[in-house]
Amino acid sequence: MSSGMKNSRTYVLAAFLSVLAMRAAEGQRLPIAISPAKRTALGETPVAVPLKSQNRAAAIDAEHCYIVIEGLTADRPVGTGYEVSIAGRAGAEDRQTAIGSLSFYNAIGLSPAQSGPASFEVPSSYCAAANKGKIIVTIAPDRQPVAGSNPLIGVVKLIAQ
């Protein structure tokens, strides 16, 4: 077999593997910013969670962006919901935009690994803003939480897809 034929087979194989890799990546969610704290206690006042940029390349071409809050736990019923908002979008005023609410109803007595994440779609402009390191997620109670309920959240991520 000639070296030219071996090289062409190598190129074909490389192209094939590249296509497989692209197909595997389709629909993959990539974290582009993440909170430095692994656990954050929630209480009666709003808590601001800054996100640190992680994957700048994914932020540039993101079609969809999500805030994902992992590891919700509480020792007992919390008695309130928490409003989630985001700030830091590029080219917009630095104001909070409501994106959804958290409930700890299904997280009572669970370990962080057992509770499912909460996910909120946000405009893709927040992914672009993550490159500048200005994303802040704020979590505020609707009313006073029940004493001793100890609501906690885990890592907060900005995900590009």
HELIX and SHEET records of a PDB file:
HELIX    1   1 SER A    3  ALA A   25  1                                  23    
HELIX    2   2 ARG A   56  ILE A   60  1                                   5    
HELIX    3   3 TYR A  105  ALA A  107  5                                   3    
HELIX    4   4 SER A  125  ALA A  130  1                                   6    
SHEET    1   A 5 LYS A  52  SER A  53  0                                        
SHEET    2   A 5 LEU A  30  ILE A  34 -1                                        
SHEET    3   A 5 VAL A 156  ALA A 160 -1                                        
SHEET    4   A 5 CYS A  65  ILE A  69 -1                                        
SHEET    5   A 5 ALA A 118  VAL A 122 -1                                        
SHEET    1   B 2 THR A  40  ALA A  41  0                                        
SHEET    2   B 2 LEU A 152  ILE A 153 -1                                        
SHEET    1   C 4 VAL A  47  PRO A  50  0                                        
SHEET    2   C 4 ILE A 136  PRO A 141 -1                                        
SHEET    3   C 4 TYR A  82  ALA A  87 -1                                        
SHEET    4   C 4 THR A  97  LEU A 102 -1                                        
END                                                                             
